[in-house]
Amino acid sequence: MELTLSPHQDELIERCKSGEASGYKELYQRYAKAMFNTCLRIVNNIAEAEDVLQDSFTEAFKNLHAFEYRTSFGGWLKQICIHRSINQLKKRKVQWVDIETTDLYDRAEESVVDEEEIQLKVEAVKKSIMALPDGYRTVLTLYLLEGYDHEEIAEILNLATSTTRTQYMRAKQKLLKLLREEI
């Protein structure tokens, strides 16, 4: 006998699907803070993150009838938030660096870093992540904080996997440099 887990129906989502206004408010309150943080980590601007969040909820509510419990509602909503955040970055004309067209890094700037030796404080890390260029911060956030692999990130950003790997490696190097300056 094989057991499979399938996401269960959520009473709150069903209330929203039936048009109950208070259900929408509760659903928003349940997910808004986490989704705002996801948007903010990508766009790095409070006003833009708020706009992206509102647009994401509007899209989710408009398409709620299509939600079929294949994943959790939070996962589905997070996908919407991430895609909308990426679209917001594209409006800024973020420059992505392709590994095929550039050296991995300048050898002159290369330095050996013992990551275990560096004692990092949470606020220093947050500040340094927010100081990264948009492209670096986006890939780093999607990979480290949101748990996407490079293939998924490449698909989301419509880039080559090699580009997302390059962005991640450069973001990590830049982050470590910022953190060393911070400490």
C-alpha positions as CSV (number, residue, x, y, z in Angstrom):
1,M,0.0,0.0,0.0
2,E,1.4,3.4,-1.0
3,L,0.7,6.5,1.0
4,T,0.7,9.8,-0.7
5,L,0.3,13.1,0.9
6,S,-1.9,15.7,-0.8
7,P,-2.4,19.2,0.5
8,H,-5.7,19.4,2.3
9,Q,-8.4,21.9,1.6
10,D,-8.2,25.0,3.7
11,E,-11.5,26.3,5.2
12,L,-10.3,29.9,4.9
13,I,-9.5,29.5,1.2
14,E,-12.8,27.9,0.6
15,R,-14.6,30.8,2.3
16,C,-12.7,33.2,-0.1
17,K,-13.6,31.1,-3.1
18,S,-17.3,31.4,-2.1
19,G,-16.9,35.2,-2.0
20,E,-16.8,35.8,1.8
21,A,-15.1,39.2,2.2
22,S,-13.9,38.5,5.8
23,G,-12.1,35.5,4.5
24,Y,-10.0,37.6,2.1
25,K,-9.0,39.9,5.0
26,E,-8.0,36.9,7.2
27,L,-6.0,35.3,4.3
28,Y,-4.2,38.6,3.8
29,Q,-3.4,38.9,7.5
30,R,-2.1,35.3,7.6
31,Y,0.4,35.7,4.8
32,A,1.1,39.5,4.3
33,K,4.2,39.8,6.6
34,A,6.0,36.7,5.3
35,M,5.3,37.7,1.7
36,F,6.3,41.3,2.2
37,N,9.7,40.0,3.6
38,T,10.1,37.9,0.5
39,C,9.4,40.8,-1.8
40,L,11.6,43.2,0.2
41,R,14.6,40.8,0.1
42,I,14.4,40.8,-3.7
43,V,13.5,44.4,-4.6
44,N,15.3,46.0,-1.6
45,N,12.9,49.0,-1.5
46,I,10.1,49.2,1.0
47,A,7.7,51.1,-1.2
48,E,8.3,48.8,-4.2
49,A,7.9,45.8,-1.9
50,E,4.6,47.1,-0.7
51,D,3.4,47.6,-4.3
52,V,4.6,44.2,-5.3
53,L,2.9,42.6,-2.3
54,Q,-0.5,44.3,-3.1
55,D,-0.2,43.3,-6.8
56,S,0.6,39.8,-5.7
57,F,-2.4,39.5,-3.5
58,T,-4.6,41.1,-6.1
59,E,-3.4,38.5,-8.6
60,A,-3.8,35.6,-6.1
61,F,-7.4,36.7,-5.2
62,K,-8.3,37.2,-8.8
63,N,-7.1,33.7,-9.6
64,L,-8.1,31.9,-6.4
65,H,-10.7,29.8,-8.3
66,A,-7.7,28.2,-10.1
67,F,-5.9,27.2,-6.9
68,E,-6.3,23.4,-6.7
69,Y,-4.3,22.5,-3.5
70,R,-1.4,20.9,-5.5
71,T,0.9,22.9,-3.2
72,S,0.2,24.9,-0.1
73,F,-1.5,28.3,-0.6
74,G,1.6,29.9,1.0
75,G,3.9,28.3,-1.6
76,W,1.6,29.3,-4.4
77,L,1.4,32.9,-3.2
78,K,5.2,33.0,-2.7
79,Q,5.7,32.0,-6.3
80,I,3.5,34.9,-7.4
81,C,5.4,37.3,-5.1
82,I,8.7,36.2,-6.4
83,H,7.7,36.5,-10.0
84,R,6.2,39.9,-9.5
85,S,9.4,41.0,-7.6
86,I,11.6,39.8,-10.5
87,N,9.3,41.7,-12.9
88,Q,9.8,44.8,-10.8
89,L,13.6,44.4,-11.0
90,K,13.4,43.9,-14.8
91,K,11.7,47.3,-14.9
92,R,14.9,48.7,-13.4
93,K,17.0,47.1,-16.1
94,V,19.1,44.9,-13.8
95,Q,22.3,43.8,-15.5
96,W,22.9,40.0,-15.2
97,V,26.5,38.8,-15.7
98,D,26.9,35.7,-17.9
99,I,29.8,33.3,-17.1
100,E,30.3,32.6,-20.8
101,T,31.2,36.3,-21.5
102,T,33.4,37.1,-18.5
103,D,36.1,35.7,-16.3
104,L,34.7,34.2,-13.1
105,Y,36.4,36.9,-11.1
106,D,39.5,39.1,-11.2
107,R,42.5,37.2,-9.9
108,A,43.9,40.5,-8.4
109,E,40.8,40.8,-6.2
110,E,41.0,37.2,-5.1
111,S,41.6,36.6,-1.5
112,V,41.4,33.5,0.7
113,V,38.6,33.7,3.1
114,D,38.1,31.4,6.0
115,E,34.3,31.6,6.4
116,E,34.3,29.6,9.6
117,E,36.5,32.2,11.3
118,I,34.3,35.1,10.6
119,Q,31.8,35.7,13.4
120,L,28.7,37.4,11.8
121,K,25.9,39.2,13.5
122,V,22.4,38.9,12.1
123,E,22.0,42.7,11.6
124,A,25.4,43.0,9.8
125,V,24.4,40.2,7.4
126,K,21.0,41.8,6.7
127,K,22.6,45.1,6.1
128,S,25.2,43.6,3.8
129,I,22.7,41.6,1.8
130,M,20.6,44.8,1.3
131,A,23.7,46.6,0.1
132,L,24.3,44.1,-2.7
133,P,23.4,45.1,-6.3
134,D,19.9,43.9,-7.4
135,G,21.1,41.0,-9.5
136,Y,23.4,39.6,-6.9
137,R,20.9,40.1,-4.1
138,T,18.1,38.5,-6.1
139,V,20.0,35.3,-6.9
140,L,21.5,35.1,-3.4
141,T,18.0,35.5,-1.8
142,L,16.4,33.0,-4.1
143,Y,19.1,30.4,-3.5
144,L,20.0,30.8,0.1
145,L,16.8,32.2,1.7
146,E,14.0,30.9,-0.5
147,G,15.6,27.5,-1.2
148,Y,15.5,27.5,-5.0
149,D,18.2,25.6,-7.0
150,H,20.0,27.2,-9.9
151,E,17.8,25.6,-12.5
152,E,14.7,27.0,-10.9
153,I,16.3,30.4,-10.5
154,A,17.3,30.4,-14.1
155,E,13.8,29.6,-15.2
156,I,12.3,32.3,-13.0
157,L,14.7,34.9,-14.2
158,N,14.7,33.7,-17.8
159,L,18.5,33.3,-17.7
160,A,21.1,30.6,-18.3
161,T,21.9,28.4,-15.4
162,S,25.5,29.3,-15.7
163,T,24.5,33.0,-15.3
164,T,22.7,32.3,-12.0
165,R,25.7,30.3,-10.8
166,T,28.0,33.2,-11.6
167,Q,25.7,35.8,-10.0
168,Y,25.6,33.6,-6.9
169,M,29.3,33.2,-6.7
170,R,29.9,36.9,-7.2
171,A,27.2,37.8,-4.7
172,K,28.8,35.5,-2.1
173,Q,32.2,37.1,-2.7
174,K,30.8,40.6,-2.5
175,L,28.8,39.8,0.6
176,L,31.9,38.4,2.3
177,K,33.8,41.6,1.4
178,L,31.0,43.8,2.8
179,L,30.9,41.7,6.0
180,R,34.6,42.0,6.5
181,E,34.3,45.8,6.1
182,E,31.4,45.8,8.6
183,I,33.3,43.9,11.3
